[in-house]
Amino acid sequence: MDGVGFAWEERRANPRLREELAMILRAATPTHLHLRERISRILLFTIGVDIVATLLVYVFDHHAKGTEIHTVGDAAFWTSGQLLTVSSQLKNPISTGARIVDIAIELWAITVIATLAGAFGAFFHRRGLERHPIERPGVPRG
């Protein structure tokens, strides 16, 4: 069987994944709402960090000798690449101010990854307790 057929079978074989994603989008339970809120906040703050960092890198570096950042588009491309923790084809900034911004956005990217890992860990833990509550003898549920 070709690779396309296998991928299709995998998607069809896991309807719970689609169901859980839909539950997150519509906040079906408090646990799903909590995860949706965390992911939304991280996304909005990251977009804000990207915009501010883009403008700062442009202001600090666009006139520096030897820089490859000449336009706001260049700065946005480079900054977004740094936030995604991948390298861009542009060289790192030359100016001290832009290098400080570089360190700040790298720290932000690491913080986002750790926060997302914690959010998903808490989600899976709470979701597991919702689906299979711990029963203790002599202790009423609730």
N, C-alpha and C positions, 0 to 999 in steps of 0.2 A: 504494500500500500504506500502511496506517495505521502510526503510530509504534510500536504494540505489536508488530506483526509484525516490523518491522525490528529492534527490540531483541532479540526472540527469535532471529532469524537470526544476529545478532552473537554471542550467547551460544553458539549451536550451532556457529558457525564457528570458535570458538577453544577447542577441547578442551585444547590445551596449557596454557592458563591454569588451568583446573580441575585438570589433572594436577600442575602446579607447586605450586598451593596445597595440594593433598593431600600432596605430597611434603614441603612445609614442616611441615604438621601432624604427619606421622608421622616427620619427620627422616630422610628416605630416604638422604641423603648427609651427610657432614660439613658441607658448605656449607649445606644446608637446616637442619641442627641449629643451626649458628652463627646463622643469621638468626632462627630460632624463639627461641633463648635471648635474643638481643638485644631482640627485640620484647617478649618476656615480661617481661624485667627493666624495660624502659622503662614498660610498662603497670603493673606492680606498684609501682614507685617513684612513678609519677604518681598512682596511687590513694592512696598514702601521703601525698604532698604535698597532694593535695586534702583529705584528712581533717584533717591538721594545720593547713593554711591556713584551712579552714572554722572550726575551733575558735578559732584565733587571731583571725580577723576578727570572729567573734561576741563573744569576750571583750573585744576592744579597742573595738568599735563599737556594740554593742547599746544602750548607755545614752547615746551621744553625741547631743547636741541636733541635730536636723535629719537624722538618719540614716534610711535606708530599710531598714536591716538590724535587724530586731527579734527574729527567731527564728533557731535553728540552720538551719532550712530556707532562710530568706532568705540566710544566709551561704553555705550549700552551693550554692544556685542561683547566686549572684554569683561565688563562687570557681570553680565548674565552668565558667561562661561565660568567665571570664578565662583559665583553662587551655586552653580550646578556641580561644583568641585571637579570640573574638567578644564583642561587647558584650552586656550583659544590659539588661533594662528598668530595673533598679535603678541608682540613682546610685552613683558611686564612694564608698568609705568616707570618713568625716569625720576620724576620729582619726589621729594620727601613726603609732601602732603598726600600724593596719590599712593605712595607705598604704605603709608599709615592706613589709608582707606582700604588698601588691599588686605592688610592684616586683619582689619576689623571685619571685612566681609568674609574672610576665611574663617574667622572665629564664629561669625553668625551661621555660616554653612554647617560647621561642626555642631553647633548648638541645635540647629534645626534637625539634623539627623538624630541626635541623641533624644530630643524632645519627641520626635515622631516614633522612635523605638519605644520610649516610655508610654506614649499614648496608645500605641497598638498593644503593648504588653498589658496595660491596664484594661483595655477593651476586651482582649481575649480572656483575661482573668474574670472580669465581671460577667462577660457573656457566658463563660463556662458555669459560673455560679447560678446564673439565670436558668440555664438549660438543665443543670444537674445540681440542685441545691444540696448542701452538706446536711445530712441528717445526724443529729446527736440525740442519743437516748435520753428521755426525760426533759428535753428542751423543746418547747413549742415552736413551730415554724412562724416566721414573720419577722 
